[in-house]
Amino acid sequence: MYSLNKAQIIGNVTRDPEVKETSNGKKVAQVGIATNYSWKDKEGAKQEKVEFHNVVFWGSLAEICEKYVKKGSKIYVEGRLETRSWEDNGIKKYKTEIVGEEMILLSSKDSASEAPKKPAAAEDAPW
């Protein structure tokens, strides 16, 4: 039997990326992305729902985020879902994130001429 863990989203970045460096020198970027879903209800009125996603990029993708991605940017992300857990004051907490494995910058206001045009891939991810 096979299994599949894949996430694909296109959305707007909700805050500037938070980029950190691990103790072994690898960059990691955390990005918030909002996606919208709209439909018409029974009365024909337009309804809309916004979902917020936490995305993590490693290595070269984190460096691209740091250089080109800003709040308001529209990007395509492909990756996998991963849930991590930790304890906070004796209470176990969980957070599910998208680990970005590919990214396409769909808009880049000030650096459009410098931004990579081809999809970026996570060839140097830590796993």
C-alpha positions as CSV (number, residue, x, y, z in Angstrom):
1,M,0.0,0.0,0.0
2,Y,1.1,3.5,-0.8
3,S,0.8,6.7,1.2
4,L,1.0,10.4,0.1
5,N,1.8,13.4,2.2
6,K,1.7,16.5,-0.1
7,A,0.5,20.0,0.3
8,Q,0.1,22.7,-2.4
9,I,-1.0,26.2,-1.7
10,I,-1.0,29.6,-3.4
11,G,-1.5,32.5,-1.1
12,N,-0.3,35.8,0.3
13,V,2.5,36.0,2.9
14,T,1.1,37.4,6.1
15,R,4.3,38.6,7.7
16,D,8.0,39.0,6.8
17,P,9.8,35.6,7.0
18,E,11.5,34.8,10.4
19,V,14.9,33.5,9.4
20,K,17.2,31.8,11.9
21,E,20.4,29.8,11.7
22,T,20.7,26.4,13.3
23,S,23.8,25.5,15.4
24,N,25.4,23.8,12.4
25,G,24.9,26.9,10.2
26,K,21.8,25.9,8.2
27,K,19.2,28.5,7.7
28,V,15.5,28.0,8.4
29,A,12.7,30.4,7.6
30,Q,9.2,30.4,9.0
31,V,6.5,32.1,6.9
32,G,2.8,32.6,7.4
33,I,0.6,32.3,4.3
34,A,-3.1,33.1,3.9
35,T,-5.3,31.3,1.4
36,N,-8.9,32.3,0.5
37,Y,-11.9,30.2,-0.3
38,S,-15.1,31.7,-1.6
39,W,-18.6,30.4,-2.4
40,K,-22.2,31.5,-2.8
41,D,-24.6,30.5,-0.1
42,K,-28.2,29.4,-0.6
43,E,-29.4,33.0,-1.0
44,G,-26.6,33.7,-3.6
45,A,-24.5,35.9,-1.4
46,K,-20.8,35.6,-1.7
47,Q,-19.1,34.0,1.4
48,E,-15.4,33.9,2.0
49,K,-13.2,32.0,4.4
50,V,-9.5,32.6,5.0
51,E,-7.1,29.8,6.2
52,F,-3.7,30.6,7.7
53,H,-0.8,28.2,7.1
54,N,2.6,28.0,8.8
55,V,5.3,27.1,6.3
56,V,8.9,26.2,7.1
57,F,11.7,26.4,4.5
58,W,15.3,25.0,5.0
59,G,18.6,25.7,3.4
60,S,18.6,27.4,0.0
61,L,14.8,27.9,0.1
62,A,15.2,29.8,3.5
63,E,17.9,32.0,1.9
64,I,15.5,32.8,-1.1
65,C,12.8,33.6,1.5
66,E,15.1,35.9,3.3
67,K,16.2,37.7,0.2
68,Y,12.9,37.9,-1.9
69,V,9.8,37.1,0.2
70,K,8.1,39.9,2.1
71,K,4.7,40.5,3.7
72,G,2.1,40.7,0.9
73,S,4.1,38.6,-1.6
74,K,2.1,35.9,-3.5
75,I,3.8,32.6,-3.6
76,Y,3.2,29.0,-4.6
77,V,4.4,26.4,-2.1
78,E,4.6,22.6,-2.5
79,G,5.7,20.4,0.4
80,R,4.6,18.0,3.0
81,L,2.7,18.3,6.3
82,E,4.6,17.7,9.5
83,T,3.4,17.9,13.0
84,R,5.9,18.7,15.8
85,S,5.2,18.6,19.5
86,W,6.7,20.1,22.7
87,E,5.8,20.6,26.3
88,D,4.9,23.9,27.8
89,N,4.4,23.9,31.6
90,G,3.7,20.2,31.6
91,I,1.1,20.5,28.8
92,K,1.9,18.7,25.5
93,K,1.3,21.1,22.5
94,Y,1.2,20.3,18.8
95,K,1.7,22.4,15.7
96,T,1.2,21.2,12.1
97,E,3.2,23.0,9.4
98,I,4.0,22.7,5.8
99,V,7.6,21.8,5.2
100,G,8.2,23.7,1.9
101,E,10.1,21.6,-0.7
102,E,9.4,23.8,-3.7
103,M,8.5,27.5,-4.0
104,I,7.6,29.8,-6.9
105,L,7.5,33.5,-6.3
106,L,4.4,34.8,-8.1
107,S,4.9,38.4,-7.2
108,S,7.8,40.4,-6.0
109,K,7.2,44.1,-5.7
110,D,10.7,45.7,-5.5
111,S,12.9,42.9,-6.6
112,A,11.0,41.4,-9.5
113,S,14.0,41.6,-11.8
114,E,16.3,39.9,-9.3
115,A,14.0,37.1,-8.1
116,P,14.5,33.6,-9.4
117,K,12.1,32.7,-12.3
118,K,12.3,28.9,-12.0
119,P,10.8,26.9,-9.1
120,A,13.2,26.5,-6.3
121,A,13.6,23.1,-4.7
122,A,14.8,21.9,-1.3
123,E,17.7,19.9,-2.6
124,D,19.7,20.4,0.6
125,A,16.9,19.8,3.2
126,P,18.0,18.3,6.5
127,W,16.1,15.0,6.1
